[in-house]
Amino acid sequence: MKLLAIGAAALAAFTATAASAQTAGPQNPGPALPGVCVYFNQRLLAQSTAGVAVQTRMEQLAQEVRGELQPYATTIQTEITALQQGQASIPADQMQQRRQALQQRIQEAQQLEQTRETELRYTLSEQRRQISAAVEPILVAIYQERGCGIMIDRESVFMMNPTMDVTDLVIQRLNTSLPTLSFNRLQVPVEAQQ
């Protein structure tokens, strides 16, 4: 089912590691520019304790959803096989009824899968929102402490002097202020569905 591919893609995006996003860099990185700070949000999401907790729990929730959807897939495949094997022996009116029932079962499975997919996406976005809310005051404080005149997103920077990177400090402070997140799959509010 497509949920597996979507769930894997979402988790891969969420857990992007610093190693895949950063280059090895030059031996002499050049001078640190006063007032320039660099922050890498994807690394924070992948390496902070709250980010790791979200990743782990989202994997568990995706597994629960796969377990919920598997009986539908099994039943549907069994009925398709039975209808294919019984084409010659099943009376036409019964065949039509079984095909209609099968089509309804497929539609139910697709609707449930779409609902669960939307719930997982919403749940992930809400957890990211909570992390962002906790990170924002940390970034403001570090911006002021370091005398930053500008804070640049690491994804926009090809190479830099590593002393300008404040990500480790942000992760350290987030781990203290928001050590973990506990949550279950959330139902999408009606206003968010529109």
Backbone bond lengths (Angstrom), bond angles and torsions (degrees), N, CA, C in turn:
res aa  C-N    CA-C-N  psi(-1)  N-CA   C-N-CA  omega(-1)  CA-C   N-CA-C  phi
1 M - - - 1.452 - - 1.524 109.25 -
2 K 1.315 115.14 154.39 1.457 119.33 -173.98 1.518 112.94 -67.80
3 L 1.326 118.26 -19.41 1.462 121.55 179.75 1.525 111.14 -58.44
4 L 1.323 116.87 -37.26 1.454 120.15 -179.59 1.524 110.76 -61.57
5 A 1.318 116.79 -44.22 1.462 120.54 -179.57 1.523 111.09 -67.95
6 I 1.314 117.41 -41.90 1.464 121.20 -179.66 1.520 110.28 -66.41
7 G 1.329 116.89 -43.78 1.455 120.90 178.75 1.519 111.53 -61.78
8 A 1.325 116.54 -42.08 1.461 120.24 178.60 1.521 111.03 -64.62
9 A 1.327 116.85 -41.23 1.475 120.20 179.54 1.521 111.14 -65.59
10 A 1.322 117.04 -41.48 1.463 120.02 179.82 1.516 111.09 -64.86
11 L 1.337 116.04 -42.71 1.458 118.66 179.82 1.518 111.53 -68.59
12 A 1.332 116.94 -36.39 1.462 119.24 177.98 1.518 110.58 -63.38
13 A 1.330 116.63 -41.55 1.465 119.68 178.24 1.521 110.55 -66.16
14 F 1.315 116.54 -38.37 1.460 120.97 -177.98 1.523 112.03 -69.22
15 T 1.319 116.50 -34.15 1.460 119.86 -173.40 1.519 113.25 -103.75
16 A 1.306 117.47 26.55 1.472 120.44 177.49 1.522 109.11 -55.31
17 T 1.307 116.24 129.77 1.458 119.37 -177.81 1.515 111.04 -94.25
18 A 1.290 114.47 158.83 1.463 120.14 179.53 1.525 110.52 -64.28
19 A 1.305 117.14 -32.86 1.457 120.21 -177.51 1.529 111.29 -62.61
20 S 1.322 117.12 -38.69 1.457 119.08 -179.08 1.520 112.04 -78.78
21 A 1.312 118.12 -19.52 1.452 120.83 -175.91 1.526 113.27 -99.71
22 Q 1.313 117.93 -16.14 1.445 120.28 -176.69 1.521 109.89 -110.84
23 T 1.323 115.59 149.64 1.449 120.57 176.29 1.518 108.86 -90.14
24 A 1.320 116.31 166.72 1.464 120.41 179.57 1.525 110.77 -64.85
25 G 1.297 117.08 -32.93 1.459 120.78 176.39 1.515 112.47 83.07
26 P 1.308 116.42 162.07 1.460 121.28 -179.27 1.530 111.34 -77.70
27 Q 1.344 115.47 162.81 1.465 120.85 177.32 1.530 110.85 -65.41
28 N 1.337 116.21 -39.30 1.460 121.87 177.87 1.524 107.12 -112.59
29 P 1.335 117.84 101.78 1.463 120.04 -173.12 1.525 114.75 -74.08
30 G 1.307 118.29 -2.48 1.455 119.84 -179.16 1.514 110.66 85.46
31 P 1.319 116.11 176.02 1.467 119.32 -175.13 1.529 112.11 -73.74
32 A 1.316 115.05 149.93 1.464 120.51 171.56 1.528 106.57 -75.22
33 L 1.303 116.23 129.82 1.460 120.75 -179.16 1.525 109.21 -85.08
34 P 1.331 117.77 122.11 1.464 119.89 -179.83 1.527 110.73 -60.33
35 G 1.303 115.68 135.06 1.453 120.95 177.14 1.511 115.19 83.19
36 V 1.341 117.70 -0.37 1.467 121.09 178.63 1.522 108.39 -106.85
37 C 1.320 116.10 120.19 1.463 122.34 177.90 1.524 108.05 -120.58
38 V 1.311 115.33 149.09 1.459 121.04 -178.56 1.523 108.06 -126.67
39 Y 1.333 115.62 136.50 1.466 122.03 -178.94 1.525 108.72 -132.28
40 F 1.343 116.74 137.32 1.469 122.43 -177.64 1.529 109.80 -119.33
41 N 1.329 115.70 96.77 1.460 122.07 -176.22 1.530 112.58 -63.59
42 Q 1.334 118.25 -39.13 1.470 119.83 -179.03 1.524 111.23 -61.35
43 R 1.327 117.38 -37.77 1.464 119.79 178.29 1.519 109.99 -67.82
44 L 1.325 117.31 -38.64 1.462 120.52 176.74 1.532 109.91 -59.64
45 L 1.327 117.58 -45.05 1.462 120.94 -179.84 1.532 111.67 -64.55
46 A 1.332 116.58 -32.98 1.464 120.33 -178.06 1.520 113.50 -83.97
47 Q 1.352 118.03 -26.95 1.457 119.34 -171.06 1.524 115.34 -115.15
48 S 1.312 118.88 -17.01 1.470 119.14 178.72 1.527 108.98 -71.79
49 T 1.317 115.99 156.59 1.470 118.95 -179.89 1.527 111.12 -64.52
50 A 1.319 117.58 -37.17 1.469 120.30 177.44 1.522 110.29 -66.80
51 G 1.328 117.25 -41.69 1.467 121.00 178.70 1.517 112.03 -63.07
52 V 1.325 116.33 -42.22 1.467 120.68 178.09 1.532 110.09 -65.77
53 A 1.337 117.15 -39.12 1.464 120.88 178.12 1.528 110.53 -62.59
54 V 1.329 116.72 -40.88 1.462 120.28 178.54 1.524 109.82 -64.93
55 Q 1.322 117.20 -45.91 1.461 121.09 179.67 1.535 110.56 -57.94
56 T 1.323 116.61 -48.13 1.462 121.41 -178.44 1.520 111.34 -62.44
57 R 1.335 116.63 -45.65 1.460 119.77 -178.30 1.521 111.18 -68.82
58 M 1.330 118.34 -37.03 1.460 120.30 178.15 1.533 110.97 -64.37
59 E 1.322 116.79 -36.94 1.467 120.13 175.39 1.530 110.33 -62.96
60 Q 1.337 117.06 -41.36 1.462 120.85 178.22 1.520 111.10 -64.04
61 L 1.329 116.46 -44.02 1.463 120.37 179.83 1.525 111.23 -64.49
62 A 1.329 117.28 -40.09 1.470 120.63 177.63 1.528 110.20 -62.93
63 Q 1.333 117.03 -39.10 1.467 121.00 177.57 1.531 110.51 -64.93
64 E 1.335 117.43 -41.32 1.466 120.78 176.84 1.529 110.95 -60.00
65 V 1.322 116.35 -42.33 1.460 120.75 -179.93 1.534 110.02 -65.29
66 R 1.336 116.61 -42.71 1.471 118.64 177.17 1.526 110.30 -59.26
67 G 1.335 116.98 -41.15 1.459 120.78 177.69 1.521 112.39 -63.78
68 E 1.326 116.95 -35.40 1.461 121.23 178.12 1.531 111.38 -70.29
69 L 1.319 117.01 -35.35 1.462 120.96 -176.90 1.525 113.48 -84.74
70 Q 1.320 117.84 -22.86 1.461 121.30 -175.65 1.528 113.48 -57.85
71 P 1.335 120.58 -42.81 1.469 118.65 178.75 1.535 112.74 -59.64
72 Y 1.323 117.38 -34.81 1.462 119.87 176.34 1.522 109.80 -62.20
73 A 1.320 117.34 -47.53 1.460 121.48 -178.60 1.526 110.64 -61.78
74 T 1.321 116.32 -42.43 1.468 120.28 -179.63 1.526 111.21 -64.49
75 T 1.337 116.56 -47.62 1.464 121.00 179.94 1.524 111.19 -61.73
76 I 1.299 116.15 -43.89 1.472 120.47 -179.37 1.525 110.20 -63.21
77 Q 1.324 117.24 -46.95 1.465 120.04 -179.24 1.525 110.86 -63.79
78 T 1.315 117.50 -39.36 1.461 121.25 178.79 1.532 110.42 -62.43
79 E 1.328 116.61 -43.74 1.469 120.08 -179.53 1.529 111.32 -68.72
80 I 1.322 117.52 -37.90 1.473 119.78 176.92 1.523 109.91 -61.15
81 T 1.317 117.27 -45.31 1.467 121.70 178.92 1.524 110.87 -61.70
82 A 1.335 116.05 -43.98 1.472 119.94 -179.79 1.527 111.21 -63.10
83 L 1.315 116.58 -41.00 1.471 119.66 179.45 1.532 111.05 -67.93
84 Q 1.312 117.88 -38.94 1.464 120.74 178.20 1.524 111.03 -65.06
85 Q 1.317 116.09 -42.29 1.465 120.13 -178.71 1.518 112.39 -73.64
86 G 1.322 117.54 -26.41 1.459 120.65 -176.01 1.517 114.49 -101.11
87 Q 1.321 117.88 12.84 1.461 120.21 -176.87 1.528 112.67 -54.80
88 A 1.301 116.79 -39.78 1.468 119.88 -176.84 1.530 112.33 -79.60
89 S 1.329 117.75 -27.37 1.466 120.01 -173.11 1.529 114.85 -102.53
90 I 1.314 118.43 -19.22 1.467 120.99 -177.85 1.528 108.45 -85.19
91 P 1.351 117.06 127.75 1.467 119.69 177.79 1.535 111.04 -57.75
92 A 1.305 116.22 149.10 1.471 122.34 -173.94 1.520 112.72 -57.60
93 D 1.348 117.77 -42.24 1.466 119.07 -178.98 1.524 111.58 -66.43
94 Q 1.336 118.07 -38.47 1.458 121.47 176.60 1.529 111.39 -68.08
95 M 1.331 114.96 -38.54 1.473 119.78 178.30 1.526 109.78 -60.96
96 Q 1.338 115.91 -43.52 1.468 120.46 179.93 1.532 110.49 -63.45
97 Q 1.330 116.98 -43.47 1.467 120.53 179.22 1.523 111.12 -62.98
98 R 1.316 116.58 -42.81 1.470 120.35 -179.21 1.528 111.16 -67.71
99 R 1.323 116.71 -37.04 1.471 120.01 177.33 1.528 110.50 -65.40
100 Q 1.320 116.07 -41.29 1.471 119.67 178.10 1.533 110.52 -64.29
101 A 1.330 116.39 -43.11 1.466 120.32 178.31 1.525 110.44 -63.69
102 L 1.327 116.33 -39.29 1.461 120.65 178.03 1.520 110.29 -64.83
103 Q 1.328 116.94 -43.95 1.468 120.11 179.18 1.526 110.44 -61.45
104 Q 1.320 117.71 -40.08 1.464 121.20 177.99 1.527 110.16 -64.47
105 R 1.320 117.16 -41.35 1.471 121.42 179.08 1.536 110.30 -63.91
106 I 1.325 116.91 -40.14 1.466 121.10 177.61 1.523 109.96 -63.41
107 Q 1.325 117.06 -43.58 1.464 120.54 178.92 1.531 111.52 -63.24
108 E 1.333 116.54 -40.89 1.471 120.40 177.01 1.524 110.59 -61.51
109 A 1.320 116.54 -43.58 1.466 120.86 -179.98 1.524 110.99 -64.28
110 Q 1.333 116.29 -42.57 1.462 119.98 178.80 1.528 111.05 -64.36
111 Q 1.320 117.11 -41.17 1.464 120.69 179.09 1.525 111.10 -65.07
112 L 1.328 116.65 -43.55 1.463 120.37 178.09 1.524 110.62 -63.49
113 E 1.322 116.89 -42.81 1.457 120.50 179.05 1.534 110.75 -62.12
114 Q 1.313 116.81 -43.49 1.466 120.61 178.99 1.533 110.79 -63.66
115 T 1.327 116.69 -41.86 1.465 120.96 178.59 1.525 110.47 -62.12
116 R 1.329 117.56 -47.41 1.468 121.25 -178.95 1.530 111.11 -66.10
117 E 1.319 116.48 -38.08 1.469 120.68 177.23 1.530 110.30 -61.15
118 T 1.321 116.57 -44.75 1.464 121.48 178.37 1.522 110.52 -64.23
119 E 1.318 117.46 -41.05 1.468 121.19 178.24 1.523 111.40 -62.73
120 L 1.339 117.08 -42.42 1.462 119.85 179.51 1.529 110.74 -65.08
121 R 1.304 117.18 -42.56 1.467 120.03 178.27 1.532 110.82 -62.73
122 Y 1.319 115.67 -43.72 1.467 119.98 179.43 1.528 110.39 -64.27
123 T 1.320 116.89 -43.24 1.464 121.53 179.34 1.527 110.21 -59.71
124 L 1.324 117.17 -46.41 1.462 121.11 178.94 1.524 110.66 -62.48
125 S 1.317 117.41 -42.76 1.471 119.60 -178.89 1.533 110.77 -65.75
126 E 1.321 117.88 -36.26 1.469 120.59 178.13 1.529 111.64 -67.71
127 Q 1.325 117.16 -37.30 1.469 119.81 178.46 1.529 110.02 -69.34
128 R 1.317 116.49 -40.12 1.470 120.08 175.97 1.527 110.45 -63.12
129 R 1.324 116.25 -38.02 1.463 120.12 178.64 1.531 110.16 -62.65
130 Q 1.329 116.74 -41.79 1.464 120.02 178.55 1.524 111.61 -63.67
131 I 1.314 116.45 -41.33 1.464 120.04 177.89 1.528 109.34 -64.55
132 S 1.328 117.35 -44.54 1.469 120.98 179.30 1.525 111.38 -60.06
133 A 1.328 116.15 -40.65 1.467 119.80 179.08 1.526 110.77 -63.71
134 A 1.326 117.19 -36.46 1.467 120.42 178.80 1.531 111.45 -75.66
135 V 1.329 117.71 -30.29 1.460 121.68 -177.50 1.524 112.04 -78.23
136 E 1.307 117.68 -33.51 1.469 120.42 -174.13 1.532 113.42 -54.03
137 P 1.331 120.19 -51.08 1.471 118.16 179.07 1.537 112.47 -65.82
138 I 1.301 117.40 -29.20 1.471 120.80 176.88 1.529 109.17 -65.36
139 L 1.321 116.62 -45.41 1.467 120.34 178.73 1.527 111.33 -61.77
140 V 1.326 116.78 -41.70 1.472 120.53 178.93 1.521 109.79 -61.69
141 A 1.326 116.78 -44.97 1.471 120.60 -179.26 1.521 110.85 -63.39
142 I 1.320 117.80 -45.62 1.464 121.02 -179.79 1.524 110.44 -66.34
143 Y 1.315 117.24 -39.06 1.468 121.73 176.68 1.526 110.20 -55.18
144 Q 1.326 115.25 -45.73 1.462 120.10 -179.43 1.528 111.71 -71.93
145 E 1.323 117.67 -43.99 1.465 121.55 -178.70 1.526 111.94 -61.69
146 R 1.313 116.01 -41.33 1.463 120.99 -177.12 1.535 112.58 -84.35
147 G 1.305 117.30 -6.66 1.459 120.10 -178.42 1.513 112.43 66.80
148 C 1.324 115.58 38.76 1.463 119.67 -179.32 1.522 109.77 -70.71
149 G 1.300 115.85 135.78 1.455 120.80 171.73 1.512 109.94 -95.45
150 I 1.340 115.04 -20.64 1.462 122.12 178.50 1.524 107.32 -154.03
151 M 1.323 116.30 141.41 1.459 121.18 173.73 1.526 106.36 -118.48
152 I 1.320 115.26 119.08 1.459 122.29 -174.89 1.526 109.65 -103.41
153 D 1.322 115.77 143.24 1.453 122.25 175.17 1.532 108.95 -72.61
154 R 1.306 117.96 129.38 1.472 123.35 -177.65 1.516 111.93 -58.22
155 E 1.315 117.89 -29.28 1.459 120.39 179.90 1.526 111.76 -66.91
156 S 1.323 117.74 -19.07 1.459 122.38 179.74 1.524 112.23 -92.26
157 V 1.318 117.63 -2.67 1.461 122.10 -174.52 1.525 108.71 -113.55
158 F 1.329 115.92 127.61 1.464 119.51 178.75 1.524 110.97 -80.89
159 M 1.321 117.45 -52.82 1.466 122.40 176.75 1.519 108.87 -136.81
160 M 1.329 115.14 153.22 1.464 119.42 -179.45 1.513 109.33 -160.94
161 N 1.310 115.81 165.62 1.447 121.53 171.29 1.528 106.25 -74.89
162 P 1.326 119.10 122.52 1.464 121.06 -175.61 1.525 114.76 -61.07
163 T 1.312 118.10 -17.83 1.469 119.10 179.37 1.523 111.43 -70.41
164 M 1.325 118.06 -14.66 1.467 121.10 178.02 1.529 111.83 -85.04
165 D 1.340 116.91 -10.69 1.465 121.80 -177.52 1.530 109.76 -81.74
166 V 1.331 117.32 120.78 1.468 122.33 -178.85 1.529 112.14 -102.42
167 T 1.332 117.28 6.61 1.468 121.26 -174.07 1.526 112.38 -59.17
168 D 1.327 118.12 -44.38 1.475 119.90 -179.30 1.524 111.66 -59.08
169 L 1.315 116.21 -41.05 1.462 120.51 179.25 1.528 110.98 -66.32
170 V 1.319 116.65 -39.74 1.467 120.78 177.82 1.523 109.68 -63.71
171 I 1.325 117.47 -44.96 1.475 121.42 178.87 1.526 110.03 -60.25
172 Q 1.322 116.42 -45.74 1.471 120.67 -179.88 1.529 110.77 -58.04
173 R 1.309 116.86 -46.53 1.470 119.61 -178.52 1.528 111.76 -71.07
174 L 1.316 117.37 -35.73 1.469 119.32 177.14 1.524 110.20 -65.92
175 N 1.325 117.23 -40.15 1.468 120.08 178.21 1.520 111.76 -59.33
176 T 1.333 116.39 -31.23 1.459 120.84 177.62 1.525 111.14 -77.49
177 S 1.327 116.78 -45.61 1.470 119.80 -174.90 1.527 113.79 -81.67
178 L 1.333 118.02 -28.43 1.466 122.15 -179.19 1.528 107.65 -139.80
179 P 1.341 117.09 77.59 1.462 119.62 -173.28 1.527 114.28 -66.92
180 T 1.323 117.75 -27.12 1.464 119.20 -179.70 1.521 109.17 -161.02
181 L 1.308 115.26 170.53 1.466 122.21 173.03 1.520 107.64 -133.43
182 S 1.317 116.78 134.63 1.468 122.56 175.25 1.512 107.41 -117.30
183 F 1.324 116.96 132.28 1.463 119.86 -176.53 1.519 110.57 -161.88
184 N 1.302 115.33 164.10 1.450 123.70 173.32 1.520 108.36 -118.92
185 R 1.316 116.15 172.72 1.465 120.33 177.99 1.522 108.20 -62.61
186 L 1.314 116.29 132.04 1.460 121.99 -176.89 1.522 110.87 -99.17
187 Q 1.316 115.42 141.45 1.459 119.55 171.15 1.522 107.63 -78.37
188 V 1.304 115.49 141.09 1.462 120.16 -179.01 1.527 108.52 -77.25
189 P 1.336 117.62 124.46 1.463 119.67 177.48 1.533 110.32 -62.02
190 V 1.312 115.32 150.56 1.473 120.82 -177.55 1.520 110.81 -56.04
191 E 1.344 118.34 -43.37 1.466 120.63 -178.71 1.527 111.74 -64.84
192 A 1.326 118.76 -27.65 1.459 121.39 179.19 1.539 111.67 -79.93
193 Q 1.328 117.35 -19.04 1.450 121.57 -179.94 1.526 111.56 -76.84
194 Q 1.321 116.99 -21.16 1.465 119.98 -174.14 1.488 112.88 -85.15
